Amino acid sequence: MLHSCEISPKGTHYAFAGELGRIRLGQLNKGDPVEVEGGHLGKHDNRVFCLKWNPEDNNMLLSGGWDQSVFFWDVRVKTSVHHIYGHYIGGEAIDFKGTQVLLGNNKP
C-alpha cells in the first residue's frame, strides 16, 4: 500500500513509499524506480507515511514513519546519509522552513 509520493523541487526525480518501509526513487522519463539502500545508517523497518524533498537541494529527500525514525536520503548515492530517532510520524508531518527541518510527532 502506498502512503506517500513526492516530486523533487526541480521536477527531475520522484519518490514513493508505503506499508513495507521501502522507499523507491526514480528519474522522470528514465526507466523503472530503484529501492534505496540502508547503508550503515539503516533503513525503515515499518510503514513510511511521509516523504519530503529539501526545497534547497534537489538531491536530498527525507522520510518518516512508524519506526520513530527520520532518514535523510541522497539520491546520488541512493542511501541514507543522516538519521534522527524519536519522531513517530503517522502522516504528512515533515516540512522545511528555510534550512530548518520541521517534524511533527504523532505520540507524546
C-alpha positions as CSV (number, residue, x, y, z in Angstrom):
1,M,0.0,0.0,0.0
2,L,1.3,3.4,-1.0
3,H,1.3,6.1,1.7
4,S,3.4,8.9,0.2
5,C,4.6,10.2,-3.2
6,E,6.7,13.3,-3.9
7,I,8.2,15.0,-6.9
8,S,11.6,16.8,-6.4
9,P,11.6,20.6,-6.4
10,K,13.1,20.8,-10.0
11,G,10.7,18.0,-11.2
12,T,13.6,15.7,-12.2
13,H,13.0,12.9,-9.6
14,Y,10.2,11.2,-7.8
15,A,9.9,9.0,-4.7
16,F,7.2,6.9,-3.2
17,A,6.9,4.8,0.0
18,G,4.4,2.9,2.0
19,E,3.4,-0.1,4.1
20,L,6.6,-2.2,3.9
21,G,9.1,0.6,4.8
22,R,10.6,0.6,1.3
23,I,11.4,3.8,-0.5
24,R,11.7,3.8,-4.2
25,L,13.4,6.6,-6.2
26,G,13.3,7.3,-9.9
27,Q,14.0,9.9,-12.5
28,L,11.1,11.1,-14.6
29,N,11.0,9.5,-18.0
30,K,14.2,7.5,-17.3
31,G,13.0,3.9,-16.6
32,D,12.0,2.0,-13.5
33,P,12.4,3.2,-10.0
34,V,15.0,1.6,-7.7
35,E,14.8,0.9,-4.0
36,V,17.1,2.9,-1.7
37,E,19.7,1.1,0.3
38,G,20.0,1.5,4.1
39,G,23.8,1.7,4.2
40,H,25.5,2.0,7.5
41,L,22.6,4.1,8.9
42,G,19.9,1.5,8.3
43,K,16.5,2.0,6.7
44,H,12.9,2.0,7.8
45,D,11.6,-1.2,9.4
46,N,7.9,-0.2,9.4
47,R,5.4,1.9,7.4
48,V,6.6,5.1,5.9
49,F,4.0,7.8,5.9
50,C,5.8,10.9,4.8
51,L,8.4,11.9,2.2
52,K,9.6,15.4,1.7
53,W,12.2,16.8,-0.7
54,N,14.5,19.6,0.5
55,P,13.4,22.6,-1.5
56,E,17.0,23.9,-1.5
57,D,18.7,20.6,-2.5
58,N,17.1,18.6,-5.3
59,N,19.2,15.6,-4.2
60,M,18.0,15.3,-0.6
61,L,14.9,13.5,0.4
62,L,13.6,13.0,4.0
63,S,11.3,10.1,5.1
64,G,9.5,9.3,8.3
65,G,7.1,6.7,9.7
66,W,6.0,4.4,12.4
67,D,9.5,3.2,13.3
68,Q,10.3,6.5,15.1
69,S,13.0,7.3,12.5
70,V,13.5,10.1,10.1
71,F,16.1,9.4,7.4
72,F,17.8,11.8,5.1
73,W,18.5,10.2,1.7
74,D,20.9,11.4,-1.0
75,V,19.5,10.4,-4.5
76,R,23.0,10.5,-6.0
77,V,24.2,7.5,-3.8
78,K,20.7,6.1,-3.1
79,T,21.4,5.6,0.6
80,S,20.7,7.3,3.9
81,V,23.2,10.0,4.9
82,H,21.7,11.1,8.2
83,H,19.2,9.7,10.7
84,I,17.1,11.2,13.6
85,Y,15.4,8.8,16.1
86,G,12.4,9.6,18.3
87,H,9.7,11.0,16.0
88,Y,6.7,8.8,15.4
89,I,5.3,10.1,12.2
90,G,1.8,8.9,11.2
91,G,1.0,11.4,8.4
92,E,2.4,14.2,6.3
93,A,4.5,15.7,9.2
94,I,7.8,16.7,7.7
95,D,8.4,20.2,6.2
96,F,11.1,22.8,5.8
97,K,11.3,26.4,6.9
98,G,14.3,27.8,5.1
99,T,17.1,25.4,6.1
100,Q,15.3,24.1,9.2
101,V,13.6,20.7,9.2
102,L,10.2,20.7,10.9
103,L,8.9,17.4,12.3
104,G,5.5,16.5,13.7
105,N,5.2,13.8,16.3
106,N,2.2,11.5,16.5
107,K,2.8,10.3,20.0
108,P,3.7,12.2,23.3
